[in-house]
């Protein structure tokens, strides 16, 4: 076996594992969505983690397929920055979703008499902030590109 075949085999194994993660996250999320008993704040936070994990693993599976088998289609001058932006965003979503769960549990334990930390509205606010924050964090990537283009124009 040559080096290229080994790389293709490793990429296929990675894609299969990411597929299992996507399927597992989707299967775990289904009861949280459709069983009324599970519509509690803690389960909604878990659903948020499942959604973030599903999006992240699906993105990376598609990315590995495209970068291994169709690199010319994936990497064009127009797609470079958006791909880097989405990579950062999907990775941050999973990390921030876990941070939101941890912070919510911390607030619930430290302030057991505060009802606000055990409400669905609080969870919705936390999850919304998480998704907005993770979408805004990688935006300087585009600004740095504009600076580079501006410098190239002046030279």
N, C-alpha and C positions, 0 to 999 in steps of 0.2 A: 504494500500500500504506500502510495506517495503522500506527501504533506497535504495536498488539496483534498484527497479522499478522507483523510482523518478529520480535517476541518469540517467537511460536509457532514460526516457522521456525528461529530460533536454538536453541530448546529441543529441537526435533526433531533438529537436527544434533548437539547435545550428547548426546541419548539414543542416537543411532546410534553415535557414537564410544565412548560408555560400553559399548554392546552389543558392539562389536568388542573392547574391552579385556577384557570378561568372557569372550567366546568364546576370545580368544587366551590368557588365563590358564588357562582350562580345558583347552584343547588342549595347552598346554605342560606342564600338570600330569599329564595322562594317562600319558605314558610314564614319568614319574618315579614314579608309583604302581604301574604294572603290569609294568614291565620290571625284572627282578631285578638286572640289571647296574647300574642307577641307584640302588640302595639304599645310597648312601654318605652320610656326614655332610654333605658339601657339597651334594649333590643334595637332601637333606632340608631344608636351609636354603632352597634355591631353591624347593622345594615349599611351604614356609611363606610365602614372598613371593608365590607364585602364589595361594595360598588367600586371603591377606589382600587382594591386588589384586582377586580375583574378588568377594569379599564387599563390598569398598568400592565397586567400580564398579557392582555390581548394586544396592546400596543407593541410590546416587546416581541411577541411572537410574529406579528406582521413585519416589524422592523427587521428581525433576523431573516425571515423569508426573503424580504426584498433586498436586503444588503448582501445576502449570500448568492441568490439566484438571479436577481435583477438589479445589480448595482448601478448601471447606467440610467435606469428609470428612476431610482430612488434619489441619487445624488446629482442634482442639477444646481445651477447657480441660484435659481429661485427657491429651491426647496431646502437648502442648507440651514438657514436660520430658523425657519418654522419647525424643522425636525428637531433642532437643538432646543427650541422653546418647549415643544411638546414633551421631549424626553425629560427635561427638568420638571415640568409641571406634573406629569404622571408619577414620577418618583416622589415628588414632594407630597402629592395627595395621599399616598399610602402612609408616609411618615407623619404627616399632620393629622390624619384620621386617627392614628394610634395615640398621638399627643392629646387630641381632643378627648378621647376616651379616658386617658390617664388623668387629665386635668379635671374632667367632670367627676370622676371617682374621688379625686383628692378633695374637691370642694364639697362633695356629698358627705365625706367622712369628717372633714374639719368643721363643717357647718351643718350638723345634722338637724338643727331646728329651722334652717332656712328652707322653705318649701320651694323656692324658685329653682334650686339646683336639681330638683326632682320632677320638673315639668317638661312636657314636650316642647313648649315654646322656647325654653332655655336651650334645649338640644338643637332645635331648628336654628336658633341664632348662632350657636357655636359651630354647627356644620356649615352654615352660610359663610361665616367669617373664614373658616378653614378653606373652603373652595375659592373664595375671592382672594385670600392671601396667597394661596398656592398659584393662582393665575397671574398675580401681580409680581411675585418675586422674580421670575425669569425675564421680565420686560426689559431690564437694562441690556440684555443681549442684543435687542434691536437697536437700542441707542448707541451701543458700541459699534455696531455695523454702520450706522449713519456717520459716526465720527470718522471711521476709517475711510468711507467713501468721500467724505468732505476733505480729508487730508490728501487723498489721491487726486482730487480735482484741483487742489491748489498747487500741486507739485508740477 
